[in-house]
Amino acid sequence: MKFLCRVCGRHEDEPQGWHLVIELSKPGTDIRNTIFILDGWDVKQAHDPNSVCFCSARCKDRYLADRHQQLVA
């Protein structure tokens, strides 16, 4: 399985040093809330449909900043 960085679009078969964020949907809405920011790469967790993958801390931080702006707007 190839993993895709949600921000820059980089693809990797076996990511090393990547980051994960777990998001869950609020029932009955299209709102997705960031629930967990994982410290390290976990291939089992990365296969979860609620996981969002990032190739670097920079991409993860950019995504979280954008998500925060969406939620407070």
C-alpha positions as CSV (number, residue, x, y, z in Angstrom):
1,M,0.0,0.0,0.0
2,K,1.2,3.5,-0.8
3,F,0.8,6.2,1.8
4,L,0.1,9.7,0.7
5,C,1.1,12.9,2.5
6,R,-2.2,14.9,2.8
7,V,-0.3,18.3,2.3
8,C,2.4,17.9,-0.3
9,G,1.2,14.7,-2.1
10,R,4.4,12.7,-1.6
11,H,3.9,8.9,-1.9
12,E,5.8,6.2,0.0
13,D,5.4,2.4,0.2
14,E,7.2,2.2,3.6
15,P,7.3,5.6,5.2
16,Q,10.1,6.2,7.7
17,G,9.7,9.1,10.1
18,W,6.2,10.1,8.9
19,H,3.5,11.5,11.2
20,L,-0.1,10.5,11.8
21,V,-3.2,12.3,13.0
22,I,-6.4,10.6,13.8
23,E,-9.7,12.4,12.9
24,L,-13.2,11.4,13.6
25,S,-16.4,12.7,12.1
26,K,-19.0,14.4,14.3
27,P,-22.1,12.2,13.9
28,G,-24.7,13.7,11.5
29,T,-22.4,16.3,10.1
30,D,-19.4,16.8,7.7
31,I,-17.3,18.1,10.6
32,R,-14.0,16.2,11.2
33,N,-12.2,16.8,14.5
34,T,-8.6,16.0,15.1
35,I,-8.6,13.7,18.1
36,F,-5.0,12.3,18.4
37,I,-1.7,13.5,17.1
38,L,0.6,10.4,17.2
39,D,4.3,10.9,18.0
40,G,5.6,8.2,15.6
41,W,4.7,6.2,12.6
42,D,2.5,3.2,13.2
43,V,1.8,1.2,10.1
44,K,-1.2,-0.6,11.6
45,Q,-2.8,2.7,12.6
46,A,-1.9,4.3,9.2
47,H,-4.3,1.8,7.6
48,D,-7.2,3.1,9.7
49,P,-9.6,5.1,7.5
50,N,-9.6,7.9,10.1
51,S,-5.8,8.4,9.9
52,V,-4.2,11.2,8.0
53,C,-0.6,10.8,7.0
54,F,2.2,13.4,6.7
55,C,5.7,13.0,5.4
56,S,7.2,15.7,7.8
57,A,6.4,17.7,10.9
58,R,6.2,20.7,8.6
59,C,3.4,19.2,6.6
60,K,1.6,18.0,9.8
61,D,1.9,21.4,11.4
62,R,0.6,23.2,8.2
63,Y,-2.4,20.8,8.0
64,L,-3.2,21.3,11.7
65,A,-3.0,25.1,11.4
66,D,-5.3,25.0,8.3
67,R,-7.7,22.8,10.2
68,H,-7.7,25.1,13.2
69,Q,-8.5,28.1,10.9
70,Q,-11.4,26.1,9.4
71,L,-12.8,25.2,12.8
72,V,-12.7,28.8,14.2
73,A,-13.9,30.5,11.1
